[in-house]
Amino acid sequence: MLNEQLIAAKDIQNEIKAAEAAIDDALASLGRLAGKLVAARREFDIELNVGAKAFDRIGEATALICQTRSKVLGVHAVLSDVRETAPGFRELGFGALQPSEAKLADQPVGLRAVI
C-alpha cells in the first residue's frame, strides 16, 4: 500500500510540474506574440490604433493565465492537507514557495505538499 501511495504521489508531482510548465509556456508565447505584433507595426509603419483590440485581448489572456498560475500555486497548499485526511501518506515535497509567491497564494512560506 505504501508503495502504491508513493507512486500516486510521484504521478501527482509530475502532473503539477507539467501544468506549471504549460502555464509558463503560454505566458512566454503570449509575450512573444505581443512582441511580434509591435515589431510588425513598426516595420510597416502602421498606425498605433491598428491592432489595438488584439493587444487588449493579449493583455486579457495574459491576466487570465496569471490568475491560473496563482490558482495552480494554491494546489500545493491544498495537497498539504492530505496528511490530515489520509493517514499513512508520507511527506513529499512539491516545491517550496518563495516568500512573494506564498503571499500571492495566501500560504505560509516553505509550504510542502503531503501525499
GUVOKOL-380504 format. One record per residue: y, z negated, x negated of N, C-alpha, C in turn; chain; residue number from 1. Coordinates in Angstrom, 2 decimals. Each point is the difference from the previous one (the first is absolute). Example, Ala and Ser with C-alpha at 12.3 -4.5 7.8 and 13.67 -1.06 7.14 Angstrom:
% GUVOKOL-380504
[[-5.69, -7.80, -13.19], [1.19, 0.00, 0.89], [1.20, 0.00, -0.90], "A", 1] [[1.05, 0.72, 0.35], [1.19, -0.06, -0.82], [1.09, -0.73, 0.77], "A", 2] 
***
This chain:
% GUVOKOL-380504
[[-1.19, 0.00, -0.82], [1.19, 0.00, 0.82], [1.26, 0.00, -0.87], "A", 1] [[0.04, -0.82, -1.04], [1.17, -0.05, -0.88], [0.24, 1.36, -0.65], "A", 2] [[-1.08, 0.66, -0.44], [0.14, 1.31, -0.62], [0.60, 1.00, 1.00], "A", 3] [[-0.43, -0.05, 1.25], [0.54, 0.89, 1.02], [1.48, -0.29, 0.24], "A", 4] [[0.38, -1.28, -0.05], [1.40, -0.38, 0.18], [0.85, 0.54, -1.15], "A", 5] [[-0.53, -0.08, -1.20], [0.74, 0.51, -1.16], [0.16, 1.51, 0.06], "A", 6] [[-1.03, 0.69, 0.46], [0.08, 1.45, 0.16], [1.06, 0.35, 1.04], "A", 7] [[-0.02, -0.72, 1.13], [0.99, 0.24, 1.05], [1.41, -0.28, -0.52], "A", 8] [[0.15, -1.08, -0.75], [1.31, -0.36, -0.55], [0.50, 1.09, -0.95], "A", 9] [[-0.87, 0.52, -0.84], [0.37, 1.06, -0.93], [0.40, 1.27, 0.75], "A", 10] [[-0.74, 0.32, 1.06], [0.34, 1.17, 0.82], [1.38, -0.15, 0.61], "A", 11] [[0.30, -1.18, 0.51], [1.32, -0.27, 0.59], [1.07, 0.09, -1.07], "A", 12] [[-0.28, -0.58, -1.15], [0.95, 0.05, -1.11], [0.30, 1.46, -0.39], "A", 13] [[-1.02, 0.82, -0.08], [0.18, 1.41, -0.35], [0.81, 0.74, 1.05], "A", 14] [[-0.23, -0.30, 1.28], [0.74, 0.67, 1.08], [1.46, -0.41, 0.00], "A", 15] [[0.29, -1.27, -0.29], [1.39, -0.44, -0.08], [0.71, 0.74, -1.13], "A", 16] [[-0.64, 0.09, -1.13], [0.59, 0.73, -1.13], [0.22, 1.47, 0.35], "A", 17] [[-0.94, 0.61, 0.70], [0.14, 1.40, 0.39], [1.15, 0.17, 0.99], "A", 18] [[0.12, -0.91, 0.94], [1.11, 0.07, 0.97], [1.34, -0.15, -0.70], "A", 19] [[0.08, -0.94, -0.94], [1.25, -0.21, -0.74], [0.35, 1.23, -0.84], "A", 20] [[-1.00, 0.62, -0.59], [0.24, 1.21, -0.80], [0.49, 1.15, 0.89], "A", 21] [[-0.57, 0.12, 1.20], [0.41, 1.05, 0.92], [1.46, -0.20, 0.43], "A", 22] [[0.38, -1.24, 0.24], [1.38, -0.30, 0.37], [0.93, 0.36, -1.15], "A", 23] [[-0.36, -0.39, -1.21], [0.81, 0.35, -1.17], [0.12, 1.51, -0.15], "A", 24] [[-1.10, 0.71, 0.20], [0.01, 1.46, -0.10], [0.94, 0.61, 1.05], "A", 25] [[-0.04, -0.52, 1.22], [0.87, 0.52, 1.06], [1.46, -0.24, -0.34], "A", 26] [[0.33, -1.18, -0.51], [1.39, -0.28, -0.39], [0.45, 0.94, -1.11], "A", 27] [[-0.85, 0.19, -0.99], [0.34, 0.89, -1.11], [0.17, 1.43, 0.49], "A", 28] [[-0.84, 0.44, 0.90], [0.08, 1.35, 0.53], [1.30, 0.22, 0.77], "A", 29] [[0.38, -0.97, 0.81], [1.26, 0.13, 0.74], [1.19, 0.04, -0.94], "A", 30] [[-0.07, -0.77, -1.07], [1.07, 0.03, -1.00], [0.11, 1.36, -0.67], "A", 31] [[-1.15, 0.57, -0.33], [0.01, 1.33, -0.61], [0.54, 1.05, 0.97], "A", 32] [[-0.40, -0.12, 1.27], [0.47, 0.94, 1.01], [1.52, -0.09, 0.14], "A", 33] [[0.53, -1.19, 0.08], [1.45, -0.17, 0.11], [0.70, 0.60, -1.21], "A", 34] [[-0.55, -0.22, -1.17], [0.58, 0.55, -1.22], [-0.01, 1.52, -0.02], "A", 35] [[-1.07, 0.60, 0.50], [-0.07, 1.46, 0.04], [0.97, 0.59, 1.00], "A", 36] [[0.20, -0.69, 1.12], [0.98, 0.47, 0.97], [1.41, -0.02, -0.59], "A", 37] [[0.31, -1.06, -0.71], [1.32, -0.11, -0.65], [0.15, 1.10, -1.04], "A", 38] [[-1.01, 0.19, -0.82], [0.06, 1.02, -1.05], [0.18, 1.40, 0.59], "A", 39] [[-0.73, 0.30, 1.08], [0.12, 1.32, 0.63], [1.38, 0.19, 0.60], "A", 40] [[0.52, -1.03, 0.64], [1.34, 0.10, 0.59], [1.04, 0.30, -1.07], "A", 41] [[-0.11, -0.71, -1.12], [0.96, 0.22, -1.09], [-0.17, 1.38, -0.63], "A", 42] [[-1.24, 0.38, -0.24], [-0.27, 1.28, -0.67], [0.54, 1.18, 0.80], "A", 43] [[-0.13, -0.08, 1.31], [0.42, 1.12, 0.84], [1.36, -0.24, 0.66], "A", 44] [[0.69, -1.04, -0.45], [1.35, -0.32, 0.46], [0.07, -0.03, 1.54], "A", 45] [[-0.91, -0.77, 0.58], [-0.07, -0.13, 1.46], [0.84, -1.21, 0.41], "A", 46] [[0.68, 0.12, 1.13], [0.84, -1.08, 0.51], [-0.80, -1.30, 0.15], "A", 47] [[0.68, -1.11, -0.18], [-0.63, -1.32, 0.04], [-0.64, -0.29, 1.36], "A", 48] [[0.62, 0.50, 1.07], [-0.54, -0.30, 1.33], [-1.29, 0.75, 0.31], "A", 49] [[-0.28, 1.07, -0.74], [-1.24, 0.74, 0.20], [-1.16, -0.86, -0.49], "A", 50] [[-0.95, -0.23, 0.87], [-1.15, -0.83, -0.36], [0.24, -1.48, 0.17], "A", 51] [[1.16, -0.38, 0.55], [0.30, -1.42, 0.16], [-1.04, -0.71, 0.87], "A", 52] [[-0.45, 0.67, 1.05], [-1.02, -0.62, 0.87], [-1.31, -0.20, -0.75], "A", 53] [[-0.30, 0.91, -0.92], [-1.22, -0.16, -0.80], [0.11, -1.25, -0.87], "A", 54] [[1.18, -0.22, -0.60], [0.20, -1.20, -0.80], [-0.10, -1.26, 0.86], "A", 55] [[0.54, 0.07, 1.22], [-0.11, -1.14, 0.91], [-1.47, -0.32, 0.26], "A", 56] [[-0.78, 1.04, 0.24], [-1.43, -0.21, 0.28], [-0.74, -0.56, -1.22], "A", 57] [[0.35, 0.51, -1.16], [-0.63, -0.51, -1.23], [0.36, -1.48, -0.18], "A", 58] [[1.24, -0.34, 0.27], [0.42, -1.40, -0.09], [-0.75, -0.89, 0.99], "A", 59] [[-0.15, 0.49, 1.22], [-0.73, -0.76, 1.02], [-1.47, -0.16, -0.41], "A", 60] [[-0.59, 1.07, -0.47], [-1.40, -0.06, -0.43], [-0.17, -0.97, -1.16], "A", 61] [[0.93, 0.04, -0.94], [-0.06, -0.91, -1.15], [0.11, -1.45, 0.46], "A", 62] [[0.90, -0.27, 0.94], [0.15, -1.36, 0.52], [-1.29, -0.47, 0.68], "A", 63] [[-0.63, 0.88, 0.76], [-1.25, -0.37, 0.67], [-1.11, -0.27, -1.01], "A", 64] [[-0.06, 0.80, -1.04], [-1.03, -0.23, -1.01], [0.27, -1.31, -0.73], "A", 65] [[1.24, -0.32, -0.24], [0.33, -1.29, -0.62], [-0.40, -1.16, 0.90], "A", 66] [[0.19, 0.16, 1.31], [-0.45, -1.03, 0.94], [-1.53, -0.11, -0.03], "A", 67] [[-0.66, 1.13, -0.08], [-1.46, 0.01, -0.08], [-0.46, -0.71, -1.27], "A", 68] [[0.69, 0.26, -1.10], [-0.32, -0.66, -1.27], [0.07, -1.51, 0.14], "A", 69] [[1.04, -0.47, 0.67], [0.17, -1.43, 0.21], [-1.14, -0.56, 0.86], "A", 70] [[-0.40, 0.74, 1.03], [-1.10, -0.45, 0.86], [-1.32, -0.07, -0.77], "A", 71] [[-0.25, 1.01, -0.84], [-1.23, -0.01, -0.79], [0.03, -1.16, -0.99], "A", 72] [[1.16, -0.28, -0.54], [0.15, -1.15, -0.89], [-0.40, -1.28, 0.72], "A", 73] [[0.33, -0.08, 1.29], [-0.38, -1.16, 0.80], [-1.49, -0.14, 0.21], "A", 74] [[-0.76, 1.08, -0.18], [-1.45, -0.07, 0.14], [-0.58, -1.01, -1.00], "A", 75] [[0.59, -0.06, -1.18], [-0.46, -0.97, -1.00], [0.05, -1.42, 0.57], "A", 76] [[1.06, -0.32, 0.70], [0.17, -1.33, 0.57], [-1.03, -0.26, 1.09], "A", 77] [[-0.21, 0.98, 0.85], [-0.95, -0.17, 1.09], [-1.40, -0.23, -0.55], "A", 78] [[-0.36, 0.74, -1.04], [-1.33, -0.15, -0.58], [-0.18, -1.36, -0.66], "A", 79] [[1.07, -0.63, -0.41], [-0.13, -1.32, -0.62], [-0.49, -1.05, 0.99], "A", 80] [[0.18, 0.27, 1.29], [-0.44, -0.94, 1.03], [-1.51, 0.08, 0.25], "A", 81] [[-0.65, 0.99, -0.56], [-1.43, 0.18, 0.25], [-0.80, -1.23, -0.42], "A", 82] [[0.42, -0.67, -1.05], [-0.75, -1.16, -0.48], [-0.14, -1.07, 1.08], "A", 83] [[0.97, -0.09, 0.90], [-0.05, -1.01, 1.05], [-0.91, 0.41, 1.15], "A", 84] [[-0.14, 1.29, 0.23], [-0.80, 0.46, 1.13], [-1.38, 0.50, -0.39], "A", 85] [[-0.21, 0.23, -1.29], [-1.30, 0.50, -0.45], [-0.44, -0.78, -1.24], "A", 86] [[-0.43, -1.25, 0.19], [-0.43, -0.80, -1.15], [-1.11, 0.71, -0.78], "A", 87] [[0.02, -0.17, -1.29], [-1.01, 0.62, -0.84], [0.55, 1.20, -0.74], "A", 88] [[1.09, 0.55, 0.48], [0.62, 1.11, -0.73], [0.74, -0.59, -1.19], "A", 89] [[-0.13, 0.63, -1.12], [0.64, -0.53, -1.20], [1.36, 0.66, -0.20], "A", 90] [[0.82, -0.62, -0.81], [1.32, 0.55, -0.27], [-0.13, 1.27, -0.83], "A", 91] [[0.71, 1.02, 0.43], [0.04, 1.26, -0.71], [1.44, 0.48, -0.01], "A", 92] [[0.53, 0.19, -1.18], [1.40, 0.39, -0.11], [0.24, 1.40, 0.51], "A", 93] [[1.03, 0.15, 0.80], [0.42, 1.31, 0.49], [1.37, 0.34, -0.55], "A", 94] [[0.35, -0.61, -1.13], [1.28, 0.27, -0.62], [1.05, -1.00, 0.42], "A", 95] [[0.58, -0.66, -0.97], [1.04, -0.98, 0.30], [1.27, 0.72, 0.39], "A", 96] [[0.72, -0.59, 0.92], [1.27, 0.56, 0.42], [1.08, -0.45, -0.97], "A", 97] [[0.93, 0.90, -0.29], [1.15, -0.35, -0.81], [0.96, -0.81, 0.87], "A", 98] [[0.85, -0.85, -0.61], [0.90, -0.82, 0.81], [0.82, 0.81, 1.02], "A", 99] [[0.54, 1.14, -0.38], [0.80, 0.79, 0.93], [-0.86, 0.56, 1.12], "A", 100] [[-1.23, 0.41, -0.32], [-0.90, 0.53, 1.02], [-0.46, -1.10, 0.93], "A", 101] [[-0.25, -1.18, -0.55], [-0.43, -1.13, 0.82], [1.09, -0.35, 1.01], "A", 102] [[1.25, 0.04, -0.43], [1.10, -0.29, 0.90], [0.07, 1.03, 1.11], "A", 103] [[-0.20, 1.28, -0.34], [0.00, 1.05, 1.00], [-1.10, -0.20, 1.03], "A", 104] [[-1.14, -0.43, -0.46], [-1.15, -0.16, 0.88], [-0.05, -1.40, 0.61], "A", 105] [[1.01, -0.84, -0.29], [0.04, -1.39, 0.46], [-1.26, -0.75, -0.39], "A", 106] [[-0.44, 0.22, -1.22], [-1.21, -0.63, -0.49], [0.30, -0.73, -1.30], "A", 107] [[-0.78, -1.02, -0.33], [0.23, -0.70, -1.26], [-0.31, 0.87, -1.20], "A", 108] [[0.64, -0.30, -1.11], [-0.23, 0.72, -1.26], [-1.40, -0.32, -0.50], "A", 109] [[-0.63, 1.00, -0.62], [-1.32, -0.20, -0.58], [-1.11, -0.02, 1.03], "A", 110] [[0.22, 0.62, 1.13], [-0.98, 0.04, 1.07], [-1.26, 0.72, -0.41], "A", 111] [[-1.13, -0.54, 0.38], [-1.27, 0.65, -0.24], [-0.77, 0.08, 1.29], "A", 112] [[-0.67, 1.10, 0.21], [-0.83, 0.15, 1.18], [-1.35, -0.62, -0.27], "A", 113] [[-0.58, -0.55, 1.03], [-1.30, -0.65, -0.12], [-0.97, 0.74, 0.88], "A", 114] [[-1.08, 0.45, -0.63], [-1.05, 0.70, 0.74], [-1.33, -0.62, -0.37], "A", 115] 
***
